[in-house]
Amino acid sequence: MRPVDSLVTLARRLALRLYPPTCLLCGAGGESDLDLCAACRADLPWLMGACGRCALPLPVAPSAALTCGRCQRRPPPFDAAVAALHYTTPVPALMRRYKRGDLQAGDLLSRLLAARLMGLAERRPLPQALVPVPLHPGRRRARGFDQAERIAGVLARQLGLARLEGRLVRLRATAPQRSMDAAERRRNLRHAFGAEGRLPAHIALIDDVHTTGATFTAAALAAHAAGAARIEVWSIARA
């Protein structure tokens, strides 16, 4: 272990002694160094069976390598998708807390995704780099941070991967998409992204929630144009 790693480990142990983790959902003691107790972790809506291409929840066993009918008819411009959780209670409430500035909630959700990815890494190669899907600069200034960048930072540390910030850029502001259907989201995001410089051949695009896939589709098209050949999309939750 390198000296700097020893110092980081020591600092983490000291912080856990001084500030033991507390479950963000029920207030009980956290499990290990997570702000989540064992009971609440077991009750989370884990995404166990899903389409391997777009992570759409499917009634299949977790090990089944299936592609949903929509991806068979019209494959998306990315090759694989991973999400840790269904976007259902209590995930939306935790996500709202995160976007309102509760970074502790965001770091917890990011580490749950990292744990899921660590299990997958035993069965398939990890990408060369993580590329967060960026907010428009105006929205980032209003929020004070970019949630996708923070998620990518946690994943980079947990998985030992490079994080490429600023390589994918928002070319224009887009309207809020909460009330839009899939077609409206696609139109809203058309030509919304660009890339600065070349990207590695194998990357993972990072965002918080995978809803219709319109954001990931638009970002993946820009990433392909910048040289990415294999693109995975990783998110905390799948709607």
Secondary structure, 3 states (H helix, E strand, C coil): CCHHHHHHHHHHHHHHHHCCCECCCCCCECCCCCCCCHHHHHHCCECCCECCCCCCECCCCCCCCCCCHHHHHCCCCCCEEEEEEECCCCHHHHHHHHHCCCHHHHHHHHHHHHHHHHHHHCCCCCCCEEEECCCCHHHHHHHCCCHHHHHHHHHHHHHCCEECCCCEEECCCCCCCCCCCHHHHHHHHCCCEEECCCCCCEEEEEEEEECCCHHHHHHHHHHHHCCCCEEEEEEEEEC
